[in-house]
Amino acid sequence: MSQGTSSNPWLDLAFSPVRGLSPYVPGKPIEELERELGIQGAVKLASNENPLGPSPSALEAMRAHAGAVHLYPDGNGFKLKQALAQHLSVAVEAITLGNGSNDVLDLIARAFLGEGRGAVFSEHAFAVYPISTQAVGGIAQLAKALPADDPEQPRGHDLAAMRRAVDERTRVVFLANPNNPTGTWVEKGALHGFIASLPQDVLVVVDEAYIEFVDEESDFPNAISWLAEFPNLIVTRTFSKIHGLAGLRVGYAVSHPQVADVLNRVRQPFNVNLLALEAACAALADPEHVRRTRELNRAGLRQVREGIETLGLSALPSLGNFLCIDMKRPAQPIYDGLLRQGVIVRPVANYGLPDFLRVSIGTEEENARFLSALRVVLESSR
Ligand SMILES: *Cc1c(COP(=O)(O)O)cnc(C)c1O
């Protein structure tokens, strides 16, 4: 190999936009921390997973189909698409299944972005948008977030700034509602006006990974209800969060059928595995598990918010299953201290939030573990 400019000669041979990418940093796995510290019983509140686990019916479906994994899955996901179409009151042809919704985001980038084509997203937005955009040579068109002292959505998405960032290069807008890692959201009227203001040949992706955690009474948009009005709208959702199937990797997009047709052309033939297809169908048929999870989360949000306030801290507003907590100083040492207490949370410096830690809402006991570990760490670092 010839020597290039980096220490990895293969990196010099990679597609040039790929050279500038850094790998996505996931939450630290529990086993890894337990191995490193030689401890047991660590708690992970780092990846917004469902603390109740999967629905019992999803588990049962996986067991029932485990003996069939020598067979390829249904590449068209017929049964799951039928179930989703009915659940969401949309046409089967509107649905694109993915290996997690991250896969769908990647399909969108591969199909509609590429060199010279831009994607608009906000500062502090989900990390997969810049990765998927840059991996195909697209241009990241970053919009500044709302200021830290915004009275309603501090550090939330600034729709006016996002609209201004759209220019003739823009092909896609990515927007998570609620957003991860901030937890902030945009309301119905504002989002509707934003989408209506976009040129009709710019696709807008509304990522609703956390929508099932949102209380139905609030003025929160369900973007799927606007699909008939906006042919350039793509709504993505996942079974990883409230349905508790993150380890199986299954998510989907709902869009105009002609947009779905394009996504389907770049999709790998068997991108959703057989057990995931079965478990997702079963999860969808268990609204009780979803309801229980939502209620646990609501109580947990309150518990953690009150707990950190007692410690003199505050968090950004959140409608998700996590809180983005302002440590009011560099958060990395607090993260490290929490690890030593056996509690894994998520540093978000790579999201432009070096003073914040994101903590997922767990069971009442896990939340209490986090709060007491945080107290110990804060006291010992005085
Ligand atoms: C967790 C998350 C997803 C879901 O990812 P999967 O690939 O479906 O597991 C998508 N978008 C956002 C904003 C998320 O936080």
The ligand as an SDF file (V2000), in Angstrom:
LIG
                    3D

 15 15  0  0  0  0  0  0  0  0999 V2000
  -33.6230    5.8680   18.0850 C   0  0  0  0  0  0  0  0  0  0  0  0
  -33.9200    6.7590   16.9570 C   0  0  0  0  0  0  0  0  0  0  0  0
  -34.2650    6.2440   15.7240 C   0  0  0  0  0  0  0  0  0  0  0  0
  -34.5110    4.7780   15.5590 C   0  0  0  0  0  0  0  0  0  0  0  0
  -33.4680    4.0880   15.1090 O   0  0  0  0  0  0  0  0  0  0  0  0
  -33.7170    2.5740   14.7090 P   0  0  0  0  0  0  0  0  0  0  0  0
  -32.7650    2.4160   13.5720 O   0  0  0  0  0  0  0  0  0  0  0  0
  -35.1310    2.4200   14.2820 O   0  0  0  0  0  0  0  0  0  0  0  0
  -33.3780    1.7650   15.8960 O   0  0  0  0  0  0  0  0  0  0  0  0
  -34.5640    7.1040   14.6890 C   0  0  0  0  0  0  0  0  0  0  0  0
  -34.5340    8.4260   14.8850 N   0  0  0  0  0  0  0  0  0  0  0  0
  -34.2360    8.9680   16.0560 C   0  0  0  0  0  0  0  0  0  0  0  0
  -34.2890   10.4300   16.2220 C   0  0  0  0  0  0  0  0  0  0  0  0
  -33.8950    8.1410   17.1280 C   0  0  0  0  0  0  0  0  0  0  0  0
  -33.5540    8.6830   18.2930 O   0  0  0  0  0  0  0  0  0  0  0  0
  1  2  1  0
  2  3  1  0
  2 14  2  0
  3  4  1  0
  3 10  2  0
  4  5  1  0
  5  6  1  0
  6  7  2  0
  6  8  1  0
  6  9  1  0
 10 11  1  0
 11 12  2  0
 12 13  1  0
 12 14  1  0
 14 15  1  0
M  END
$$$$
